Amino acid sequence: MMAANIIKDAQISNVEYVSHPLIKENTVERRTYQMSIAATALMRNTLVVLPTGLGKTAVALLVIASRLHNDEGKALILAPTKPLVEQHAEFFRKHLEVEDSEIITLSGEVPPEKRAQLWKKARLIVSTPQVVENDLIAGRISLEDVVHVTFDEAHRAVGEYAYVYIAERYRREAKNPLILAITASPGSDAERIRQVMKNLGIDEVEIRTESDADVKPYIFARKVEWVKVEMPEELKTVRQKLNEALKLRFKRLARLGISAEGLSKRDLLMLQESIQAEAAETGNSNLFEAVSILAEVLKIQHGVELIETQGLDALKEYFKRLMKEARAKGGSKAARSIAGDPVFREAIAKAAVCRANHPKLQKLKEIIKKQLDAKPDSRIIVFTNFRDTVRVIEEELRNEGISVSRFVGQAKRFDRKGMSQKEQVKTIEKFREDEISVLVATSVGEEGLDIPSTDLVVFYEAVPSEIRAIQRKGRTGRTREGKIVVLITKGTRDEAYYWSSTRKEKTMYAKLYELKNDIKQGQANLEDFSQIIEEGIVKSATTVYVDSRESSSGIAKKLSRLGLSVKVKNLEVADYVVSDRVAIERKTGEDFVESIVNRDRDIFSQLIRLKKHYLRPLLIIEGNLYGRLNPNAIRGALAAIAVDIGIPVVQTGNSDETAGFIAMLARREQELRGREVILHAGKTKKTLREMQEYVVSAMSNIGPVIARNLLEHFQTIERIATASEEELIEVPKIGKKTAERIKRLMTTPYSEADRLEV
């Protein structure tokens, strides 16, 4: 240890700095491993796996500075959260030799038009991916002159996450693309790692661990200690009742031919999803019952996890919320079933009279007080999965006279407010300045944020995820020696979770090195890593207007991938407009059922309004409809929509089918029928000319092209109304039948009109 300290002292006294025209002098330490990684990343699209605290952002800085210096264009940095975006922007303003005004941040709080203006003037853009994705889909920005994109927390680049779409567009559209993907932990699933690499177009991997020779000089010792506690008998009796309630449900599932006992939470969720899909396809009532029972199992298992790993206070809070959900109008069937179960009610009764709290809380206080007694200026982070536990720990430590603060996400959870971005930043600053000794954090403190190095990190519970475990541990041992304590309740999932994350971490590095070697030997399927997805993004003249509130559905992105020009607007009527006469309201099965139950979301009023504005309105219902309400209630609502309101109903299985159907409708209307897209509502008609076109095009089967022909020929609507059939036929594209319809519309008395069709 003494030798290590001598080496470290020597390094600190002889620090070398990076010299580069676009990096401010004496701001970035020259580290061999970072220079080596950056050299690779300047040659090929590279995935960099580097433990927290070893300077992934510094590597990005080296690469971005070189690209901006040697290539004309912009650089884009994507990060999953707004605090991370602000943190990166601050880092680059501090280190990059670029005007502050040319380094911008983008978020959903900036109006779309202003985002487009800022984008044009910027050299470095730091943004959340959802904002960039939305602006790309809407055609507000272009990636053509972007010379570098950094994907922070790159392990997120799977499924429908915005990184995937942005990478597709970037690799296709940029003149000179280069990608850097950075993460502390991409996970242990080899297939998932390959998927990340394929989605981002990665063809090189750079890995460093704390045991690598070029990294060791920058790493301080970290001691890991497991502290095991016994679960009190009183808590075990509560758990016993919860387990009895679980066994009853496993037996019910077994009678339905489904074996679920012993499955992990992840496996139960996958089982529930597959059964739900089969139930929707077959309409089998037993399968719908199984889905509901599995929902009950998951809720009860959550209670078991709380009593094992968190304690009585967290469990009582959960019981309160569950009973509130059961009583609420529109509450879940699973919550109502659990609330009425005598065995579960026994568990609630036992918890109510229980006086024992979880020994973890007392042990945590002892550990923290011992650390602060030995080193009063210590910084400590306590990680826990649940906000209820954050609150309990914060109160207990404050009662001990310890300066402590919570650190949680921005979203509201149940009746508890989150922390705003400003509150988060202020709290971290206080922690950095030693005004706060202890942070009690949920997962928001794990990923990416520049929380200062700590002397002690405590896992209040073990986590099964190697990604989360690596990120938690990375909060200590960065600028001085650190300690990690994992609190484990004997004989519970705490022990299983700890071993699971440890095993997965070892597997992760093994798989990464395998992939790296495969790439070097040319054995990996490199075309998978670099090939642009076959359904390339080719813009056509076919346009779909999409309501901005539909952006989160992912359908706008799918329409863009299918080659349509997507325009995102705040639509007053409809979710999608594909022509002057066809507009679509889309509901998921769950939304549709909710709109029947909840008067505030009245589907019938929405559809009547839709029909008032569009000649050929349509309702798309996506996904499963049945399960929550009596099937006859749903059938009655569908009958009323189709027969009484006169709007066709189309059911799709998923968002891919929905997007495909909308794309087909748009092409049919615009390419085959020659119709244009016109928005028929309120503020979209701004000029008298547009209003005239709207009035004339609203005539049956007239459309915008013929409407303009009529107006150009007759000049006024009055002259169209008084024209003879012969005069009407003189107008291009007006035949005898159309002329007759127009004449009949203009001359038939209102009192006789209900007996005639146009």
N, C-alpha and C positions, 0 to 999 in steps of 0.2 A: 504493500500500500504506500510505503514511504517513497519507493522508486517511482510509482505512478504519480505521486504528488510533485516530485522533482521535475518529471517530464512535463507535467501540466504547467508548473510555474515557468519553466523555460519557454513553453509555447506562448504563454500569455505575455511574457516580457519581450518576445520577438515576433509579434504578429505581423504577417504579410497581408497586404490588401490587394484586391483585384484592381487591375488598371485597364480601363476600357473607356472609349470616348463617350459612351452613353450611360456610364455608371459613375455616380458622384465619388470624388476622391475620398479614400480612407473611410468608406462606409461598409464595405463587404469584405469579410475575412476570406483569404485565399485558402481554400481547403482542397487537398488533392482529389479526394473522392468526388467532390462536387464538380470540379473542373473536368474530370474524366467522364462523368455522367453527362455533363452539358455537351461535351464534344460528340458523344454518341447521338444525343438528342438533336443536334444540329444537322445530322446526316440523314436520319430516318425518323419516322413516326415511332415514338418511344414511350413505353410504360415504365415509370420509375417507382419502385417500391422501396421506401426509406422510412425507418421508424420515426415516430413523432419526436421533434426536437432536433433532428439532424439536418434541417434546412432544405426541405423540398421547394419552398418558395424562393430560396436563394438560387437553386438550380434553374427555376423558371426565369428568374431575373437575368441570369447569364445568357440563356437562350434567346429571350425576348430582346435584350439589348443588342445582341448580334444580328438578329433578323431585322430589327428596325434600322440598324446602322447600314446594313448591306442591301436591303431590299426596300423598295418604295411601297408603302402601304401601312396597314393598321395591325395591331395585335389585340386579341380578345382573350380575356381570362374569365372562366366560368366557375362559379362556386355555388354550392347548394343553398346557402342561407344569406339573408341580408347582413347579419353581423360579419360573416366571413367576407362578403363583398367589400364592406367598409374597411375591414382589416387589411385586405390585399391592396386596396386603393391607397391607404395610408402608407403601407410598406413601399409601394412603387413611387409614390410622390417623394418619399424620403430618400430613395436610393437611385432612381432613374433620372438621367439628365434630360428631362423632357418638361416643357412648360406645364405647370399644374393644371391650367385650363384645358390642356389636351389629354389629361387623364380623367376620365369621367366614370361615374357609376350609374347604372341603370336599374330601376326597380319598377314594380307595378304602380308605385305612387306617382311616377312621372307620366304625364299625359302622353299618349302614343305619338301625336304629332311632334311634340317637343323631343321625344326620344329619337325620332327620325332625324331631326335637325342636329341634335347633339352627336349622333353617330357620324354624320358627314364630316364634322369638324375635328373629331377626336383622332388621336394616334394610338391611345391605349384605352380600351373599354373593359370595365370590370362589371359583371352582371350576373344575376341569377339566370339559370338556363331557361326557365319558363318564359321570361320576358323576351329573350332572344328568339325562342321558338315561336311565340305568338307573333312577333314582328316579322319573322321570316314568312310565316304562313300568310300573313296579311299583305306581304309585299312591300313593307315599309323600309326594309333595309336589304342590303346586298352583301354577300360574303366574298365578292369577286376580288377585292383588293386587300383582303385580310391575309397577311403573310404568316401568321402564327396563331394557333388556338391552344390554350392551356385548359385542361379539364381537371379541376381539383376534386379530390375525393372521387377518383375515377371509378372506383368499384361500384358506383351507382349506375353505370352505363349498361343497364340491362332492361329488357322488357320495353315498356312505353315511356321510360324516363326521358326527359327532353334531350339529354346528352346524345342519345342514339340518333334522333332526327337531325340535330344540328351537325353531327359528324357526317352523316350522309350528305346533307346539303353542302357542307364545306368542301368535302373531298370532290364533289362533282363541280362546284361552281367557282372555286377559288383558282386564280391564275397560277399561284405558286404556294400550294398548301403545305403546312407542316404542323404536326400535332404532338403535344406533350401531355401525357396523362400521368398524374401523380396521386399516390395514395400511400398510407402507412400499412394498409392491410386489405388486399383484394379478396380475401376469403380462402378457404381450404378446398372448395369444390372446384375440381379441375375443369369441369364443363362450364361453370360460371366464369372462371378466369378466361377461358377460351372465348366465351361469348363477349366478355368485355373487350377483349383484344380485337375480335372480329368487328364488333359494333363501332369501335373507334379507329379501325384501320391500322392497328399496331403491327409493326414488323420488327421490333427490337424490344428487349426487356433488360432493364438495369436494376439489379437488386443489391442492396447492402443490408447487412445485419450488424448488430452491435459487436459481433465477434470478428468481423473483417478487419484485417490489419490496418487498412487506411482509414478506418472509422474509429478504432479503439482509442487513439489519442484524444478524441473529443467526447468520450463517454465517461461518465462517473459511475462509481459502483452503485448498484441498486440491490437492496436486500429484500427478499420476499418472505413473508411470515404468514402462516395460516394460524388463525386463532379459532379454536373449536369451542362451541358452547353446547350445553345440554338443553333440550326443550323441556320446560316445566310440565309436570303432570297435568295441571289444570288446562294448559293449552292443548295437550295431547287429547284430552276428553272432547274438546271442541272439534279438533281435527277428526277424531273417531266418528263423530256424528256426520260430519261432511263426507267422510269416506263411505259411510253407510248409505247416504243419499246418492252417492256416485254409483255404488254397487247395484242399487235398485234400477238405475237407468241403464247400466251395462246389461242387466238381465233383460230389460225391455227390448234393448237393441238385439240381443241374442235371439229372442223370440221372433224378431223380424228377419233373422238370418244374417245379422251384421255383428262381427267380432271387433270390438273397439277397446277392450280392457288392456291396459298396459301400453297403449300408444302414447307417444309424446304429443305435446300441444300442436306442433307443426304437422304431425301425421294426422291428428284429428281434424285439423282445418282442411287438409288435402282430401281426407275421406268425406267430410261434409260437402266440399265443393263438387266432388265427383258424383255423390248421391243426388245433390241438388240438380245437377245437369241432367242426370238420368231421369229424375222425377219430372222435370219440365218436359222432357221428350216423350215420356210414356204416360204421364198423368197418373202413375201408380200412387194410390193414397198411402200405402205402407211406407213408401220412400219419403213422402212428404212428412210423415210422422217421424221417421228416422232422422231427418234433417233437424226437426224441432228438438228431438231428444238430444242430439249432438250439441245443439246450442246450449241446452241446459247443462250438459256435461262440462262444456268449456267454462261456463259461468261458475259452476261449483268448484272446478279445478283451480280457478283463479283464487277462490277463497282459501283453498288448501295451501296454495303457494304463499298467500299473504300470512297465514297463521304460522307457517314453517319458517319463512325468511324475514318477515317484517315485524310481526307481533300483533297484539290485540287492538291497538288504536287504529291501525290501518285496516284491519278486518272489520271493525265496527263501522268505520266510514263506508266501506264497501257494502256492508249489509244495508245501511241507510239508503244508499243510492239504488240498490237493487229493489228494495221494497217501494221506493218512490217510483221507480220505473214500472213496477207491477201495478201500482194504483193509477198511474197517469193514463189519460185518454190516448189511445194509440200506442200504449206500451207493448213491448214484445210479448208474444205468446210464451216464450221460454221463461221470462221473468215472472209472469203470472202463475205458471205451473210450479216454479220453484217456491214462490211465496206461499202457495197453498199446500205445500208438502209438509206433513207433520214432523218428519225426521229433520228436515231442514230447519223448521221452526224450533226444534229442540236445540239445534246448534246455536241459533240466535239467542235462545234463552240462557244456555250455558255461558255464552260469551258475555251476556249482559251482567251476570253475577261473578264472572271471573275477576280476580284481583291480581293475578300474576301477569307481569309484562314480560316481553321477550328479553332474555339475558343479554342479547346483542347490545341493547341500548346502554346498559350499565357498563359493559365491557368497552364500548366505544368511548364513553366518558373517561374511563380509566386510561385508555390508550392516549387520548388527546391531552389530558391533563399531565400525563407522564412526559409526553413530548414537549409541551410548553414549559414544564418545570425545568427540564434539561436544557432547553433552548427557547427562551421566551420570544424571540423574533421569528419563530418557525412559521412557515406557511403550510397549511394543511387543506387537502380536498377530501371530502367524503362523498363518494358516489353511491347513489341509490336509484332504483328503477321507478319509484313511485313518489308523486308529489305529497301524498298524505304523510309518508315517512319523512320527507324533507321538512315538513312543518313540525312534526314531533321532535326530530333531532334538533332543529333550529331552536325551538322553545327550551328544550332540556339543556342545551349548551349555554344559551343566554342566561338561564337560571343559575348556572355555575359561574357566571361572571366572565364568560369567554366572548370575545368579539367575533360574531358569526353572522353570515348572511346566506340566504338561499340564492341559488342560481338555476333558474328554470326557463323553459321556452316561452314564446310569446303567446301561444294559443291559450284560450280559456279552457280549463278542464272542469267540467261540471259547474259548480258554483264558485270555483276558485280562479281568480285572475292570474294570467301569466305575467311575465316581465317584458316591458317594451324594450326595443333595441337600445334606447338611451339608458334605461335602467341597467341593462346587461353591461354596457360599456362602462358606466359609472361604477358598477360593482367590481368589475375586473380592475379598474384603475385603483380603487381603494385597496384591493387585495395586493396589487403591485406595490403600492406605497405603504404597505404594512398597517393600514388603518383597520383592516380585517385580517384576523388570524386564520379563520376557518371558512371555507366555502362548502356548502352542502348542495350538491348538484345532481340533476338528473342527466340523461344522456346528452343534453345540449352542451354539456361541458366536455364531452368526449371527443367530438369531431372538429378538428381544425382550428378552433379558436386559439388565439395567442394568449393563453393563460400562463402567467409566469411559472417557471419551474418551482416545484414545491419540495418540502423536506419529507412530507409524509402523504401518501395516498391510501385511503381506506376504501375497500370494496365492502359496503354494508351487506351485500349479498353477492355471491358468485354469479357470473353471467355465462351462458352457454356459447355465446358468440365470440370467436377468436378475434374478429374485427374490433368489437367493443373492448375486449380485454386488453388488446394491444394498445388501443388508443388511451384507455385509462392509465395503464402502466407508464405510457410515454409522458405523463405529466410530472414525473419526478426523475432525478438523475440527469438533468439537462445542463445545469450550470454548477451543480455541486452534488455530493453524495445524497442518495435518497432511500426511502424505505417504503415498501408496499405491504399493507396488511389486508388479508382477506378474511372476513368474518364468515364462519361456516357453522351452521346448525347440524350437529351430528345426526346421521341417519335420515337426512332429508335430501331434497333435490339440490340443495346447496353443494353437497359433495359431488353429485353427478355433473352439475353444471361446471364446476371447477375443472374436473378431469376432462370434460368434453372440450372446453376452450383450450386447455393445454395441448391436448392431442391434436386438435384442429390447427393450432398455430404451427406445430411441427410439420403437419401434413402440408400446410400452405406453402412453406418455404421449399419443401421437397418438390411439390408440383411446379412451383415457379422455376426452380433450377432445371427441372426436366424440360419445361417449355423453352427455356432459354437455350439449353443444349440442342433441342430439336431444331430451333431456328438456325443456330450456327451450323448444324450439320445438313440443313436443307431438308430435314425429315418432316418438319411441321407443315401443315397444309397452308402454305403461305398465301395461296390464292384466297383462302378464307379470310385472311387478315387484311388483305388489300383490295379485294374485289368489291366494287360498289354494288349494292343490292340491285337485283335484276329489275325490279319495278322502279327504275330510275325516275327522278323527279323531272318530268318534262312538262313545261307549262303549255296549256292550250288556250284557245279563245273561249272555251266553255267556262262560265263563271258561276259561282255559288256565293250568295250572301249568307253569312253565318252570324247569328246573334252572339254578342260578346259573352253572354252568360253560358253559352254552350262550349266555350273554349276548353273547359276542364274535362269535357267528355272524351276528348281525343279524336273526335270525328273530323274536325277541321284539318288536323294533321294527316289523317288517313285520306281525306279528299285531295289534299295537296300531293300526297304520294301517288294517288291515282291519276295525276296529271291535270287536275282542275285548278283554275285560278280562284283563290279563296279571298273574299273580302269580308273582314270581321267588322261589324258595326253594332251599335245599340239599336236593335230592331224593335219597333213598337208593337208589331204584330208578327208572329211566326218565329220559329227557330232557324229555319232554312228557307231561302227563296231561290227557286231555280228558273223562273221565267216570270213574265208579266201576269200569268194566270195561276201558276202552281206554287203554292207555299206549304211548308210542312211544319207541323208541331210534333216534337219528339218527346216521348216519355219512356223512362225505364219502367219495367213492370212494377217495381216498388213505388216509383213516383205516381204511376197511374192509380194504384190502390190507395195511396195516401191522398190523392186528389179527390177520390170518392168519399173517403172518410172525413177529411178535413175541409170544412166549408171555406176556409181562408184560401184554399188552393183549388178552387172550383174549376174543374176541367171543362165543364159545359159552357161556362161564360167565356172561357178562352177560345173555345172552338167556334162559338157563335160569332165572336168578334173576328176570328180568322176568316170565316165564310163571308162575312160582310165586306171584307176587303179583297178577297181573291176568289176568282171564278172556279178554280179547281183546287180546293184545299185538301189536305191529306193529314192523317194522324198515323205516326209510326210508333208502335209500342215495342220496345226492345227488351228481350229477356223474358223470364218467367213471370206470369201473372198470378198464378194460383198458389195457395198455401196459407195466406193470412186471413182472407175473407172467404165467406161462403161462395162457392163457384157461381151460384145463381145470381148473386149480387153483381159479380163481375160481368156475367153474360148479359144481365139486364142493362148495365151501363154501356156495354159495347153495342147492344141493340138500339139503345136510344141515340147513340152517336151516329150509327150507320143509317137508321131509318128516320128518326125524328129530326135530327139536325142535317142529315144528308151528307155526311163526310165519310169517305172510305177509310177503313182501318187496315193497316198493313202490320203484321207482326214479324220481327226479325229476331234471330237467336242471339246476336251479339253486336258490338259496335262495328266489326268488320262488315257484317251483312248490311247494317244500316248505311255505312258509308258507300258500299257498293251499289245499294239501291238508289241512294240520292244521286250518285254519279251517273247512273244509267238514266234517271229521270232528267237530269240537267242536259245530258247529251241528246236525249230524245227530243226535248223541247227546243233546244237552241240549234243543234246541228241538223236534225232531221226536219223539224217543223219551222225552223227559221225564226223562232220567237226570241225576243230580247228579255233581259232581266230588268224588271221595274219594281221598285218598292212602293206599295200602295198604302201608305199610312202617314198621317200627321205631318211631321216636320220634314219628311223626305221630299215633299213637293214645295219647292221654294219660289219658283218663278211662274208667271202667268202662262208662259209657253208650255212649261211642264204640266201645269194643271189642265190646259186644253188637251194635250196629248193623253193625259190620264183619263179625262172624261170620255173622249172618243174611243180610246183603246178598251174601255170597260164594256163597250157593246159586245154582245155575244160573238166570239170567234173573230173579232176584228184584229186585236193585237197592235203593238206599237208601230210596226212598219206601215201597215195599211192606214193606221190613224194619221201618221205623218203625211202619207200620200193624199188623204182626204183633206187635211188642213192646208197643205200646200196648194191644192187645186181650188178649194172653195174659200180659203183664208179665214172663215169664221165658222163656229159651230152652228150659228143661226142659218147660214146658207146651206150647210150640210142637211140640217133638219127640214128645210123647205125644198130641197132638190128633188127632181123627179127621178124615177128609176133609170131612165135613159141617160140623164146627166151623171148619175152615180156610176154607171157602167163605163163611162169615159175615163174614170180614174184607174191607173195601173193597179192590177191585182184585185179589182172589184168585178166579180162575175154577176150573173143574173140572180142567183140565189142569195148572195150576200146583199145585193141591192134591194131585193124584196124584203129581207130581214130588217135592214136599216129603215126602210120606208114604213114597214109595219110597226116598228118600235117607235117611230116619230109621230105616227098619225093615229094609232089605236087609242080610243078613250080609256081612261084608267078603270072605269066601272066595268069594262068588258075584258080587261087584260088578263084577269085570273082564269079565263076559259081558253086562253090562247097560249101557244108556245112560240118563242122567238127562234 
